[in-house]
Amino acid sequence: MSSLHFASRNQKEIIRDPLSLVFGFGFPIVLLFLFSIMQQNMPYDLFQINKLTPGIIIFSFSFLTLFSGMLLGKDRGSSFLMRLFASPLSARDYIVGYFLPMIPIALLQIVICIIAASFFGFSIDINSLLAIIVLLIISFLFISFGLLFGTLFTDKQVGGIFALFVNLTAFLSGIWFSLDLVGGTFKTICYLLPFAHAVDATKAAFSGNVSGLWGSLSVVVGYTVIIMRIAIVIFRRRMQS
Amino acid sequence: MTIELNELTKSFGGRLVVDHLSLKIEKGEFFALLGSNGAGKTTTIKMMSGLQTPTSGDIKIDGQSILSNLQVAKQMMNISPQETAITPNLTVMENLEFTAKIYGCNTKEAVSRAHDMMAKFRLTDRAKAKAKTLSGGLQRRLSIAMAMITNPQIVFLDEPTLGLDVRTRRDLWNILLELKGQITMILTTHYLDEVEALADRVGIMHQGKLCALGTVLELKENFNKNSLEDVFIYVTEETEVLV
């Protein structure tokens, strides 16, 4: 129960920061709009809306990394976490408390992006429901990255690392361009990381290709478990020290 | 509740920060722990409140070691850290309710206690204000109210009036004096007038050791000094353990 109270506090802290809302929800829509306009003047289908939307949603998840990392980093940097560590909250309460409030934010990002994309011609059908579930699972990866960054770094450092992370997410995932266009070592590196798999799984889910999404999704889940595990181990160590 | 430290020791690497500290604080006592910067006060408080594990020694509350059952001990204690520890985007009321709830209060009880604390700490008129909009003095009051809302039997106040203006400090003293006797309070501070105004007994730490212990009057008599400040200066110049 304490973890839910803690989660509620964390959610309020995030959503009451207007910049979070602008960047987390508004920025992906602006990108959708800009790329759709660019597509209208292009002779080939680089930013075709059905290919672009899954990538934009994955890109918007990088803000979950920022929100969770900043919140945890800020708490660690202030005496507030000391107050919490002196309370009867357990390590499990902290992890649940920081993780849980991100899920409704992720869900909102997904729904807002899909609705916004539909205005630019994105087709919503029964497969979109499957895609929402797949995207929610993928969002855990980005939340885990945030918790890891917040455990390791201060809120100011998390801000700097986010700049690097958001670019890695964008360029190593095939969000803006097909990885087949580059190919070679670059593509191999991209598929060693989870981001391209996240985009592939989402595209497969939106197109109803259920059998095609498991391979990519399992890579994402594997990364999520590893990153989360590392974050928990480091957090527990910090608690005890 | 009586709190007893037995040979409490903490070292970081090879550096001894708290050196075999033994001390007994009685139920309802207002105890002030003094010392220069780096004397080991905050580390002692952190060990007593379960934030740090001692290298050796034991801490007992009413005869029971807290190290073997920390979660139960944490339920009985609370801390007001050196820096203001509030959650900035929550209102005053929400900060208080949140603290009560993570210590197990249901919503009705948490609301009731929050109203009591706001009245006691004169925060009622700012109940709906976000904590980040409060002045430094009000934030500090809120931070201490958050420590008190859980009805702790032992509360640790780590430099609670640091950086506050004279008026705000005096206001806070009055609030703490009202609570005196009801809770065992352990205060660390650099303000000696604060100690004289509030504390029943004083311990002075130097280089991790407890070098003086007694009431302000006893210390002045024992060290043949006219003021607590003179006692403090004398004791913190000596490295020999006097108690």
Boltz contact constraints between the chains, C-beta under 6 A:
constraints:
  - contact:
      token1: [A, 2]
      token2: [B, 102]
      max_distance: 6.0
  - contact:
      token1: [A, 5]
      token2: [B, 101]
      max_distance: 6.0
  - contact:
      token1: [A, 5]
      token2: [B, 102]
      max_distance: 6.0
  - contact:
      token1: [A, 9]
      token2: [B, 87]
      max_distance: 6.0
  - contact:
      token1: [A, 9]
      token2: [B, 98]
      max_distance: 6.0
  - contact:
      token1: [A, 12]
      token2: [B, 90]
      max_distance: 6.0
  - contact:
      token1: [A, 13]
      token2: [B, 89]
      max_distance: 6.0
  - contact:
      token1: [A, 16]
      token2: [B, 89]
      max_distance: 6.0
  - contact:
      token1: [A, 79]
      token2: [B, 81]
      max_distance: 6.0
  - contact:
      token1: [A, 79]
      token2: [B, 83]
      max_distance: 6.0
  - contact:
      token1: [A, 79]
      token2: [B, 85]
      max_distance: 6.0
  - contact:
      token1: [A, 80]
      token2: [B, 85]
      max_distance: 6.0
  - contact:
      token1: [A, 82]
      token2: [B, 81]
      max_distance: 6.0
  - contact:
      token1: [A, 83]
      token2: [B, 85]
      max_distance: 6.0
  - contact:
      token1: [A, 85]
      token2: [B, 51]
      max_distance: 6.0
  - contact:
      token1: [A, 86]
      token2: [B, 49]
      max_distance: 6.0
  - contact:
      token1: [A, 86]
      token2: [B, 51]
      max_distance: 6.0
  - contact:
      token1: [A, 86]
      token2: [B, 79]
      max_distance: 6.0
  - contact:
      token1: [A, 87]
      token2: [B, 102]
      max_distance: 6.0
  - contact:
      token1: [A, 88]
      token2: [B, 71]
      max_distance: 6.0
  - contact:
      token1: [A, 88]
      token2: [B, 74]
      max_distance: 6.0
  - contact:
      token1: [A, 88]
      token2: [B, 75]
      max_distance: 6.0
  - contact:
      token1: [A, 89]
      token2: [B, 102]
      max_distance: 6.0
